[in-house]
Amino acid sequence: MSDRVTVAKTYKLYIGGAFPRSESGRVYPVADSRGGFLANAAQASRKDAREAVAAARKAFPGWSGATAYNRGQVLYRVAELLEGRRAQFVHEVTASEGVKRAEAIVDAAIDRWVWYAGWTDKLAAVLGSSNPVAGPYFSFSTPEPTGVVAVLAPQHSSLLGLVSVLAPVIAAGNTCVVVSSQDRPLPAITLSEVLATSDVPGGVVNVLTGRTAELAPWLAAHADVNALDLTGAPDSTRTELEKAAAGTVKRVLRAPRTEPDWTREPDMARMRAVLETKTVWHPMGV
């Protein structure tokens, strides 16, 4: 049997439910932990970031307006598809981790997605309240999604860290633009393929690959981005990104000083960070 040339995969961006190449035509090499070549990934540009924000804004009314129960079903479907492609994710995570560790990471990422899926229809009950008032009226406070969230994904945890910052954003009813790990983008691109074949509407999640330091300032200053997660921002840029975000009064989730232990049990902090509290006053008997 003659030798054959392996058909290398072309990795693209994920914007508005489609997989376009970067409008700039740029790509950059992705290497494994030993420096061996894995693939070329699309290097997103400023225009790609603008288009991703526009897609997220367009998808926001439908996603935020869906019932919380329906969003939970959609997220659970993503977990089902992740389980079905477990071997592929293990293979891609193994490029930067050992096989045993990669298997544990992928299993934890699937479990975490299920965890957030279960919270979608419980947020209002846990975070909402009936407020005490002195008068002939009711006062209720309920959580509502912030809007479009720009997420700078963790640089070293290419799958579990990514799921840990992405799932709470969409579970809370927001749409998002995610800048993947710069050096380890392949699991993020494969996750976008899962999202594209799941029930997640196009534009709810948009994934950009490329240079985080190049893309982050444009997202931080974008007037149609409502919140910014700086988890994966380079240390040298964090202060400037916060200043840029302040220009459009964004919510900012600051980057941790050290890389978090993503294997720890999740909590509700990330969902709270991308929710607004709406208080309604209503007269009695009306």
Secondary structure as UniProt FT lines:
FT   STRAND          14..15
FT   TURN            16..17
FT   TURN            23..24
FT   STRAND          27..31
FT   TURN            33..34
FT   STRAND          37..42
FT   HELIX           46..65
FT   HELIX           68..84
FT   HELIX           86..94
FT   TURN            95..96
FT   HELIX           99..119
FT   TURN            120..122
FT   HELIX           123..127
FT   STRAND          129..130
FT   STRAND          137..145
FT   STRAND          148..152
FT   TURN            158..159
FT   HELIX           160..171
FT   TURN            172..173
FT   STRAND          175..179
FT   HELIX           186..196
FT   TURN            202..203
FT   STRAND          205..208
FT   HELIX           212..221
FT   TURN            223..224
FT   STRAND          227..229
FT   TURN            231..232
FT   HELIX           235..237
FT   HELIX           238..246
FT   TURN            247..249
FT   STRAND          251..253
FT   TURN            262..263
FT   HELIX           269..273
FT   STRAND          275..283
FT   TURN            284..285
//
